């Protein structure tokens, strides 16, 4: 993997860049749609390319491990072949999903034993097996196995967890360096900064991850309930330590405003279920603010959903029609809304790249942050 910074912006730490992988290039800053079980819910792969213009998507190790299972994915030739996607894929390590199981898992030095949410069967993830599973899934980018601490989190727990994550990282690196890709293309490994919202822990973790000298670096354990200002403070601190010449990936973030603020801090890559999950509940993100399409106010509104959208579907249908679909619980409602929201997120990072390139990002960001948070 190669990363070249192409533009920087005065008065912020925002930058544009190009990541080169064996499945294609990624322009940064970028938002990555989440495809939990081998699909971005409700969206066909051709729509991901043509309407949403996704350059990279995510696969979820925990879910893919349980279904369809690693043997099936190996037989298929990896996740790219299985789902018919020829662009880059990032796989998470399963650490966050295991964390979210709370009462159904036990964390030890060796790894994490957990119960499947599907049938209650017991499984174990270790740093080594997490790498092996991701090798078999076939992501272009694979993540270190870590523990994501909750918020709020006591200092001692955050410190102990961070130190274990660092020990796990050494095991992950060893396993990654002594194994090969199954499918003939390069896979790239990202370690993850942890430390909850404690400055000294984040500093230690960022220095440890930077010293590991991997292809890129990720920041985890944020956007888990902490106030936005704390998330920005931790992100800013960590970005000041992680090497500038490598991509920085802020995991699980976030709202349009979160993304813009964190681009300004120097983040290059984002992912979040928010645009697709909220779409299924009728919330649409636009450059003018947020619409709740289940509200009665749209019942007789025959204007286009969003005439400025890059999504052709959003320019085809009216607000009244989309509200009707939600009222009738039609599947098409979630499809239209998901196409719209993901298209908006990809438009937002594209505009950010344009504004960074022409030097106006700081002013534009300040205006957009206010606009995208308004309820319409």
N, C-alpha and C positions, 0 to 999 in steps of 0.2 A: 504494500500500500504506500502511495505517495501523497503528500499534502503540500500544496503551495498556496501561500497567502498572496492574494491578488490585489487587495485594496485595504487600506485602513482609514478610519474616520477621525477627523480632528475633534478633540474635546471629549471623546469617548474611547472605550477599548474595543469598539465594534470593528470587525474585519470580515472580508469576504475571502473565500478560498476555494480550492478544487481538490477533492479527494479522489484519487484514482484507485480503482479496484479491478479485479479480473472480470467482474460483471458490469463494468461501466463506471463513469465518473459521477460524482456527487458535488453539486455546487453548494457551498455553505455561506451563510447559515441556512440550515435545512430543518424541516419538520418531517418526521418519519411516521406515517400512519401505522397503527398497531394492528397486526394480523395475528391475533392470539392463537388460534388453532389451525393456522394455514389459510386463513381468510380474514380480510378486513370486512367485518360484518356488513352484509347487505350490498357489497360492492364487488362487481366483477373485475378481474385483473385488467381487462381491456379498458374499463372505465378508469381504473387507477392510472393508466397510462395516458389516455386521450383526454379525459375531462379533468381529473385531479392533478395529473402531471407529476405523480409521485416518482421520485428518483431512487428511493430506498424504502423498504417496509420492514417491520419487525415480525419475528416468530417467537413464540413463547415456549421455552424449554420444558417447563413443568407440564403444560397442557399437551404438547406434542409427544412428550415421553409417555404420557398415559394413553393418549389417543392421537394418531393411529398406532403409535408405538415405533420404537427405533428400528425394529426389523423391517417393517413395512417401508419406512423411509429409505433404508438402505437398498431394498429391492427396487424402489422407484428411481434410485439414482440421486437421492437427496431432495430437500424441500423445493428447490428451484424446479426440478423436473416434476415433482409430485403435484405442484399447484399451477404449473405453467407460467412461471415468472422468470424473466431473463435479466432482471436488473438486480442490484445488490440487496442482500438481506442481512439484517442484524438479529442475532439471537441473544435474549437475556439468559442468565444462568439458572433461573428458577428460584433464586434467593428471595426475591420479593414475594412471590406467590407462596413460598413456604412460610415466610414471615406472616403473611396475611391469614394463614390457617390457625395461628395462635394456639387454640386448645387442642389441635390435632397434630402437634409436632413436638419433638424434643431435640434441643440443640446441644451437641457435645463437641469436644475437640475434633473427633474423627469426622463429624459431619452432622447432617440433620436427618432424623427418622421421622416420617410423616405418614398420615393416613390419606389415601386418595379421597377426594370429595365425591368421586363417582360411585365407588363400591366399598369404601372403607379399608381396602387392602393396604398393607404396610410397605413402605419403600424407604430407601436411604439414598440421599445425595451426599457425596463427598466432593472436595475440590477436584479430585482426580476424575470421578465419574461425571461431574458436571462438564468438564472439558471433553471427555470421551463422547458424551451424549451430544454436545454441540458440534463436535467433529462430524458425527454421524448425521445430524440434521443438515449440516452443510452451509451454515451461515458464512458470509464473507467476513463478518465481524462477530467475534464471540466474546462473551463477558466473563470476568472473574466471578467465582463463587464467593459471596459475601453475606453478611447478616445486615439487614436493614432494620435499624432500631426504631421503635415507635416514638411518637411525640405526645406528651412530654416524656422525657427519659432521664432518670437519675444519672448523675455524673459517673458514678462507679460503674453502672451497667454500660453506659456509652463507652467508657474507657476500656473495659474488659472486652466488649464486643468488637471495638475497633482493633484492639491488639490481636484478637483471634482472626479477624478478617485479614490482617497483615500476615499472620502465620499461614492462613489458608492461601493467600496470594502466592507465597513462595512455592507451595505445593502445586498450585494451578500453573505457574510458569514452568516448573519442572515437567509437568505432564504435557503441557503444550509444546515444549521444546523437544520432547522425546517421542512425539507422535506426529503423524502426517495427515494431510487431508485425504479423505476417501475418494474425492471426485476430480482430482487433477487441477484444481485451481487453488490459489493462495487464500488462506484464512488468516485473519488478523486478530490479535488479542488486546483487549482493553481492561486494565485494572480499575478499581473503583475507590474513590475517596469516601471515607465515612467519618464519624465523629459527632453526630447529632448537631446541636446548635451551640456547642462549646468551642470557642475560638481556639483555645490551646490545642484541643484534640483535632480540630480541622487542620490546624497548621502542621501538627505532627503527621497526620495522615497524608496530607498533600505532599509533604516533603518525602515521605516514604514511597508514595506512588510515583512521584517524579523520579526518584532514585532507581526505581525498577526499570526505567528506560525502555518502555514498551512502545508500540506503534502510535498509540494515542491514549488519552486518559478520560475517565468518566467521574462524575460526581453523583453519589447516591445519597439516600437517606434524607432528602429534602422533598418538599411538597407532600408531606405526610401529616399535615395538620397544623404546622407552625405558621405564625403570621407571615405575610408576604415580605415584610421588611426584614425579618430574621433570615428568610431564605435568600434575599438579595445580599444581606451582609455576609453570610457564609459563602455565597457564590463569589462575591467580590474578593474576599480573603483568599479563597482557593485559587481563583484565576490569577492572582498575583504571585502565586508560587509555582503552579504548573507551567511547564515550558511553553513559550509562545509559539514555537515552531511545530507543535503537534496539535491535532484537533482536540477540542474539549467538548464532552458530551454531558449535558445535564439531564439526568434520567427522570422521566415521569412528569415533566413540566411542559405545558400547563395551560393557563388561560392565554388569550392573545396578549393581554397586558404583561403577564409574566414573561412571555417569550420576548417581547420587545425590550423590556427592562434588562433581561439577561443577555440578549444580544449586545446591548450597550456595555455589559460587563466583560464581554469577551468569549461568550459561549458560541459554539459552532453547530451543535447538533441537539435536537430536542425530540422527544416522543411523549405522547399522552393519549389515554383513551377518551379524554374529555370531549373532543369534537364529535366522535362517533357515538359515544354513550349518550351525551346530551341530545344529540340529534334524534335518537330513538324516543326521547321524552318530549320532543317538540321544541327544543331550544335551538335557534339559529344565530350564528355569529355573522355580523356584517361589519363593513367599514364605518357604519353609522351607529352601531350599537347592537344590542341583543333583542331578538324577537321571541316571544313565547307563542308558538303557532296554535296552541290549544285555547288561547284567550278568545272570548266572544267578540272582541273588537275587530277581529279579522273576518268575521262571518260574511260581511258584505263588501269586503275590500277586494276589488277585482284588478288591483294593480299587480304587476309582476313581482314575484317573490323578492328578487334583487336584480334590478336591471343593470347594475354595475358588476355583477358577478362574472368571473371567468368560466363558471359552470353553465353550460348551455341549458341544462335541465332547469336551473333556477331562473333562467330568462324565458322559459317556455310556459311555466305554470303560474297561476295567481295565488295570492295569499289565501283567498277564500277557498280555493280548491284544495290547497294543502291542509288547511284547517279541517275541511270536510273529511279528508282521508284519515286524519288523526282521530276525528270523532267516530269514524266508522271502524277504527282499528285496522285499516288496510295496511298490508305490508309495504305498499308503494310509498306510504307516508315516510316511513323510516328510511327507505332507499333514497328518496328525493332529498330529505334533510341531511342524510349522511354525505351524499355527493356534494351538497352545498357546503357543509361545514368543512370538510376536508379540502375542498377547492379553495375556500377562503383562507384556511391556514397556509396552504401552499402559496397562494397569492401574497399573503402577508410577508412570508420570508423572502419571496421574490422581490417585493417592493423594498424590503429592508436591504437586500443586496444592491438594488438600483440606487437607493439613497446613500448607502455607504460609498458606492463607487463615485457618485457625483458630489460627495462631501456634505450633503444636507441631512444626514440621518438624525443628528441630535435634535434639530428643530422639528422634523417630521415625527420622530418618536414621541416627543412630548405631546404633540397634538393628537396623535393616534391613540396613545394610552388613555387619554380622557374620552375619546370618542368610542372606543371599542368596549368600554365598561358601562355605557349608558343603557338603560332599559327602555325600549321603545314601545 
